[in-house]
């Protein structure tokens, strides 16, 4: 993948967000300091960065596609109240794979989305 200043800005925006921004959120944040940046450029570059393994797409039913810089194998917890997406260690749901293995299944990959109320919203 060829270097471009805009691609670097977009990648750094996702990394610095420490979250799971949508393309629109990345665009809105970068547009403030880069007025010539277009939404199409953000979408194209996020897609390219995902295809090249520099970002991950996060697909949540009923939500726009989000992107993250955490490339480790993990799952997500979504707060039903504030809609925050929190990365959770894959080991927290390994029991499912072990249970299925005991029933003769061979799990090759999984992505679990847990929902509930986060610590902050419970206060």
Secondary structure as GFF3:
##gff-version 3
##sequence-region A 1 123
A	DSSP	alpha_helix	5	17	.	.	.	ID=ss1
A	DSSP	alpha_helix	23	31	.	.	.	ID=ss2
A	DSSP	alpha_helix	39	51	.	.	.	ID=ss3
A	DSSP	beta_strand	56	58	.	.	.	ID=ss4
A	DSSP	beta_strand	66	68	.	.	.	ID=ss5
A	DSSP	beta_strand	74	79	.	.	.	ID=ss6
A	DSSP	beta_strand	85	89	.	.	.	ID=ss7
A	DSSP	three_ten_helix	90	93	.	.	.	ID=ss8
A	DSSP	alpha_helix	94	102	.	.	.	ID=ss9
A	DSSP	beta_strand	113	116	.	.	.	ID=ss10
A	DSSP	alpha_helix	119	122	.	.	.	ID=ss11
###
